[in-house]
Every structure is written in C-alpha cells, then in structure tokens.
Amino acid sequence: MISLSVCLLLNLPALSQQKPERELQAVRQEITKYEKELEQARSRETATSHLITSLDRDIDLTIRYIRNLSHEIGDLTQQINQYDRDIKRLHDEIERLRVYIKKRMVQFYKYERSQRYALLLNQISYARLKTWLKFQKLIFENDRRTFQSLTDKKSELERNKEMLRLEIAERERKMRLRSQEETQLKSTQRKRQDYLSTIRNDVKAIEQHLRQVREAEKEITSLIANAEKERLLGQSRTRKSSDSGKKSEQPFAAQRGRLAWPAQGRVISQFGRHEHPQLKTVTENLGIEIQAVEGAPVVSVGNGRVQAITWQRGRGNIVIISHDDGFYTVYTNLQEILVDVDQDVAGQQKIGTVGQSGSLHGPVLNFQIWKNTQNLNPEDWLS
C-alpha cells in the first residue's frame, strides 16, 4: 500500500492513516462537486480555482499511487521468480529421491533373492542371514524416511505452485490497476490543462491562487519555526541538539555561494518583493522559482535530514530538509517525493522530481533557504 510520511501535516489527513484509494476517491468526489458548481455558474472563478487545486491533489496522489503500485509489482515479480527457483529446486530433489528409492528397491530385490538361494544351498549360515536381515531392516527404515521426505517435498511443491499461481494473479491485478490509474492520470492532467487555460488571465482566479500560496507559505514558516524550537530545546531524542542531520564535511554556512542547484532550469521569479504584472499588487517570494522540465530531478543542495513532508494548496508536494546549525531548505511544487521523514540525505541526492501542482505557469520548483526562522536569498548561496 502507499505510505506517505508526513510531519506536522496541516489541514490535510496523513495518507498513513487511511487507505490511498479512499483519499483518491474523496478528492475525485471533490472534483465532481466543483464541476457541478461550474455547470450552475455559481462562483465560477472561485470554483475553477478550487477545482484546479483538487485536480493537482488528484494528480499528485495518483502519481504516488502508481509509483507504489510499480514497486509492489516489482516485489511480486521477485517473489514469483523466487517461487520458480524453489519449485525447480524441489522438483530436482524429488527426482533425485525417486531415482534413489528405485535403485534401492532393485538392489534389495536382487540381493535378497541371491541370499535365499545361498541359504537353500547351505552356502551361508543362519546367523549370517540374521545379520543380513538386521542390516536390511536399517536400510528399510532409511528408505521409509526417504519416502516420507519425498512425500513432504511433493506437498511443499504443490503448496509453492499454488502460492505462485496466487502471486501471479495478484501481480496481474495490480498491473491492471496501474494501467487504469495511468489512464485516469492522463485524463486528469488534460482536464487540468483545459481549466488552467481558462483562468490564466482571470484576475479573481489569480487572486485566489495567491491567497493559497500565502497560506502555504504560512504553513512552511510554521513548520520551520516548530523545527527550530525543537532543535533549540533539544526535545528530539533522535537528533542531537546541535545537529539536525548528517554531519557535513563543511558546515552549511561555509558553503555560501557554492551549493549545488536543486534543479536544472531558469530562474523565472527571484527572491523578495515583486509587483504582480496583472494585479499590480506587491507580492513576496520567500525563495526563487526555477522553471524546469516536468519530471526533472530535484536534489538536496547539501547533507541533511528530511524534516517534514507535506502537501499544501498553492504549493503542492513540499519537502523540508534540516541542515546543521539551524539551516533549512524547502522544495515545493514537487511531482514525486522519493524520501521519507527523518531520512538522512547527502548533497546532490535525488529527493523528488519537478512538478506543476500549485503552479499556474507550468513545471516549476520553488526553492527556499532559511536560517533559524529567517528566509534567505537562495541565489546568494547557490554556485
């Protein structure tokens, strides 16, 4: 099943607390509700904005669901291959035992008949025959155990064949399910693009989107504030108070101007306050936005530990990584998340892929750097 490790996930239930199918179903019911509102022409801009957010959630959940289904199919395939090897091994051993028992029976028949003839011709004594019979009894007992082993292995072989059949059926079911979800994903992505094209220049929809972004930024700020409070108070048993993750060869602060870029692309929105070109209002970017190819790798800019994983309207999938001395990096609008909470990560390790959830302008990575509870200009830190 799909498991999503979420630390301090606000406003949204953790996937680990319910079946992924159930959450997907809830999101798709939400999509249907907003589509009905659009048909009734009530609050068109707001409904469209909420609908796109729900479609974003559906896309992110479905991508994660498909990835986990693929992993499960891979695990099932390995299990099937193991059963195949076990069945072949058991089959070979059964054949070996069968040949052994057959030879023993032939040898006993020939030797027992020659001993009877020898006794009749007085060529052997009764005592010698008695010893021979005692020896044959031991051999019979060994043959009985061998026969029982053969019977047991045959039963085990039959059980393995049945398990193999069940595993193959389960793999085929999951492959069909994955195919259905991939079809659903493509349909949802097309639907998102259609709705997105209708609101790109809609002022009310853009205002609604900016409100969602501001709410997401508040949640990110809250997550980092809580993490910093925990670090300073030394409340976490799994971390030393002075080290929130894997020790770097150099402190994070010493790498200013030399950090690896989190994604390859072009900076389309810089750090700080900007006047929105359509709304003519001042907005603030807590980091930078890097326009990149959808599905492109996103890497950690330095050694650290995954502090939190969450999903927020306006920012989609979010990963926060803690580094030494109270530094934090934030990666939002991710399509896939490839790490777990509390996992140690190395610099330039892939942690996810670029997505467009929460974006009105295509695939983009919003990247932030924080020192304690103050956000910094990432371009001052990146190489």
Backbone hydrogen bonds, N-H to C=O, Kabsch-Sander energy under -0.5 kcal/mol:
donor,donor_aa,acceptor,acceptor_aa,energy
5,S,3,S,-0.5
6,V,4,L,-0.5
7,C,309,I,-0.8
8,L,6,V,-0.6
10,L,8,L,-0.5
16,S,4,L,-0.7
17,Q,14,A,-1.5
18,Q,15,L,-1.5
23,E,19,K,-1.7
24,L,20,P,-2.7
25,Q,21,E,-2.3
26,A,22,R,-2.1
27,V,23,E,-2.4
28,R,24,L,-2.4
29,Q,25,Q,-2.0
30,E,26,A,-1.8
31,I,27,V,-2.1
32,T,28,R,-2.0
33,K,29,Q,-2.0
34,Y,30,E,-2.1
35,E,31,I,-2.3
36,K,32,T,-1.9
37,E,33,K,-1.8
38,L,34,Y,-2.1
39,E,35,E,-1.9
40,Q,36,K,-1.8
41,A,38,L,-1.2
42,R,37,E,-1.9
43,S,41,A,-0.5
47,A,43,S,-3.2
48,T,44,R,-2.5
49,S,45,E,-2.4
50,H,46,T,-2.7
51,L,47,A,-2.6
52,I,48,T,-2.5
53,T,49,S,-1.9
54,S,50,H,-2.4
55,L,51,L,-2.6
56,D,52,I,-2.5
57,R,53,T,-2.3
58,D,54,S,-2.5
59,I,55,L,-2.8
60,D,56,D,-2.7
61,L,57,R,-2.7
62,T,58,D,-2.7
63,I,59,I,-2.6
64,R,60,D,-2.0
65,Y,61,L,-2.7
66,I,62,T,-3.1
67,R,63,I,-2.4
68,N,64,R,-2.4
69,L,65,Y,-2.5
70,S,66,I,-2.6
71,H,67,R,-2.0
72,E,68,N,-2.6
73,I,69,L,-2.7
74,G,70,S,-2.3
75,D,71,H,-2.6
76,L,72,E,-2.7
77,T,73,I,-2.5
78,Q,74,G,-2.1
79,Q,75,D,-2.3
80,I,76,L,-2.8
81,N,77,T,-2.4
82,Q,78,Q,-2.1
83,Y,79,Q,-2.5
84,D,80,I,-2.5
85,R,81,N,-2.2
86,D,82,Q,-2.7
87,I,83,Y,-2.9
88,K,84,D,-2.3
89,R,85,R,-2.5
90,L,86,D,-2.8
91,H,87,I,-2.7
92,D,88,K,-2.5
93,E,89,R,-2.2
94,I,90,L,-2.8
95,E,91,H,-2.3
96,R,92,D,-2.1
97,L,93,E,-2.4
98,R,94,I,-2.6
99,V,95,E,-2.4
100,Y,96,R,-2.1
101,I,97,L,-2.7
102,K,98,R,-2.2
103,K,99,V,-2.4
104,R,100,Y,-2.4
105,M,101,I,-2.4
106,V,102,K,-2.1
107,Q,103,K,-2.8
108,F,104,R,-2.7
109,Y,105,M,-2.3
110,K,106,V,-2.3
111,Y,107,Q,-2.7
112,E,108,F,-3.1
113,R,109,Y,-1.7
114,S,110,K,-1.9
115,Q,111,Y,-2.1
116,R,112,E,-1.7
117,Y,113,R,-2.0
118,A,114,S,-2.2
119,L,115,Q,-2.1
120,L,116,R,-2.2
121,L,117,Y,-1.9
122,N,119,L,-1.6
123,Q,118,A,-3.2
124,I,118,A,-0.7
129,L,125,S,-1.9
130,K,126,Y,-2.4
131,T,127,A,-2.2
132,W,128,R,-2.3
133,L,129,L,-2.4
134,K,130,K,-2.1
135,F,131,T,-2.4
136,Q,132,W,-2.3
137,K,133,L,-1.8
138,L,134,K,-1.6
139,I,135,F,-1.9
140,F,136,Q,-2.8
141,E,137,K,-2.2
142,N,138,L,-2.1
143,D,139,I,-2.6
144,R,140,F,-2.4
145,R,141,E,-2.2
146,T,142,N,-2.3
147,F,143,D,-2.6
148,Q,144,R,-2.6
149,S,145,R,-2.6
150,L,146,T,-2.3
151,T,147,F,-2.4
152,D,148,Q,-2.8
153,K,149,S,-2.6
154,K,150,L,-2.0
155,S,151,T,-2.0
156,E,152,D,-2.4
157,L,153,K,-2.5
158,E,154,K,-2.1
159,R,155,S,-2.2
160,N,156,E,-2.7
161,K,157,L,-2.3
162,E,158,E,-1.8
163,M,159,R,-2.7
164,L,160,N,-2.7
165,R,161,K,-2.1
166,L,162,E,-2.3
167,E,163,M,-2.8
168,I,164,L,-2.5
169,A,165,R,-2.1
170,E,166,L,-2.3
171,R,167,E,-2.6
172,E,168,I,-2.5
173,R,169,A,-2.0
174,K,170,E,-2.5
175,M,171,R,-2.5
176,R,172,E,-2.1
177,L,173,R,-2.4
178,R,174,K,-2.8
179,S,175,M,-2.3
180,Q,176,R,-2.3
181,E,177,L,-2.5
182,E,178,R,-2.4
183,T,179,S,-2.0
184,Q,180,Q,-2.4
185,L,181,E,-2.7
186,K,182,E,-2.2
187,S,183,T,-2.0
188,T,184,Q,-2.6
189,Q,185,L,-2.7
190,R,186,K,-2.2
191,K,187,S,-2.3
192,R,188,T,-2.5
193,Q,189,Q,-2.1
194,D,190,R,-2.2
195,Y,191,K,-2.4
196,L,192,R,-2.9
197,S,193,Q,-2.0
198,T,194,D,-0.6
198,T,195,Y,-0.9
199,I,195,Y,-0.7
199,I,196,L,-1.1
200,R,196,L,-1.0
202,D,199,I,-1.8
203,V,201,N,-0.7
206,I,202,D,-2.3
207,E,203,V,-2.6
208,Q,204,K,-2.3
209,H,205,A,-2.3
210,L,206,I,-2.6
211,R,207,E,-2.1
212,Q,208,Q,-1.9
213,V,209,H,-2.3
214,R,210,L,-2.6
215,E,211,R,-2.2
216,A,212,Q,-2.3
217,E,213,V,-2.4
218,K,214,R,-2.0
219,E,215,E,-1.9
220,I,216,A,-2.3
221,T,217,E,-2.7
222,S,218,K,-2.4
223,L,219,E,-2.6
224,I,220,I,-2.4
225,A,221,T,-2.5
226,N,222,S,-2.5
227,A,223,L,-2.2
228,E,224,I,-2.7
229,K,225,A,-2.3
230,E,226,N,-2.3
231,R,227,A,-2.4
232,L,228,E,-2.6
233,L,229,K,-2.2
234,G,230,E,-1.1
235,Q,230,E,-1.5
236,S,230,E,-0.5
239,R,236,S,-0.5
240,K,243,D,-0.7
243,D,240,K,-1.7
254,A,251,P,-0.7
255,Q,252,F,-1.8
256,R,253,A,-1.1
258,R,255,Q,-2.6
258,R,381,W,-0.5
259,L,255,Q,-0.5
259,L,381,W,-2.4
260,A,301,V,-0.9
265,G,263,A,-0.6
266,R,291,Q,-2.0
268,I,266,R,-0.6
268,I,289,E,-2.6
269,S,289,E,-1.2
272,G,285,N,-2.5
274,H,283,T,-3.6
276,H,274,H,-0.6
276,H,281,T,-3.8
280,K,276,H,-2.2
283,T,274,H,-3.5
283,T,281,T,-0.5
285,N,272,G,-3.1
286,L,284,E,-0.6
288,I,367,F,-2.3
289,E,269,S,-2.5
290,I,288,I,-0.5
290,I,365,L,-3.0
291,Q,266,R,-3.4
291,Q,289,E,-0.6
292,A,363,P,-1.0
295,G,354,V,-2.9
296,A,293,V,-2.3
298,V,352,G,-2.6
299,V,262,P,-2.4
300,S,349,Q,-2.3
304,G,345,V,-2.4
305,R,322,S,-2.3
306,V,343,Q,-2.6
307,Q,305,R,-0.6
307,Q,320,I,-2.6
308,A,320,I,-1.7
310,T,318,I,-2.1
312,Q,316,G,-2.0
315,R,312,Q,-1.8
316,G,312,Q,-2.5
317,N,334,L,-0.8
318,I,310,T,-3.0
319,V,331,Y,-2.4
320,I,308,A,-2.7
321,I,329,T,-2.7
322,S,305,R,-3.0
323,H,327,F,-3.6
325,D,242,S,-0.7
326,G,323,H,-0.7
327,F,324,D,-1.0
328,Y,370,W,-2.5
329,T,321,I,-2.5
330,V,368,Q,-2.4
331,Y,319,V,-2.5
332,T,366,N,-2.3
333,N,315,R,-2.6
334,L,317,N,-1.8
335,Q,353,T,-2.8
336,E,353,T,-0.6
338,L,351,I,-3.0
342,D,306,V,-2.9
343,Q,340,D,-1.8
345,V,304,G,-2.7
348,Q,300,S,-3.4
349,Q,346,A,-1.9
351,I,298,V,-3.0
352,G,298,V,-1.4
353,T,336,E,-1.6
354,V,296,A,-2.5
355,G,333,N,-1.7
359,S,356,Q,-2.1
364,V,355,G,-2.2
365,L,290,I,-2.4
366,N,332,T,-0.9
366,N,364,V,-0.5
367,F,288,I,-2.7
367,F,365,L,-0.7
368,Q,330,V,-2.2
369,I,376,L,-0.7
370,W,328,Y,-3.2
371,K,374,Q,-3.0
372,N,326,G,-3.6
372,N,370,W,-0.5
374,Q,371,K,-2.2
376,L,369,I,-3.5
380,D,377,N,-1.7
381,W,378,P,-1.8
382,L,378,P,-1.9
383,S,259,L,-2.9
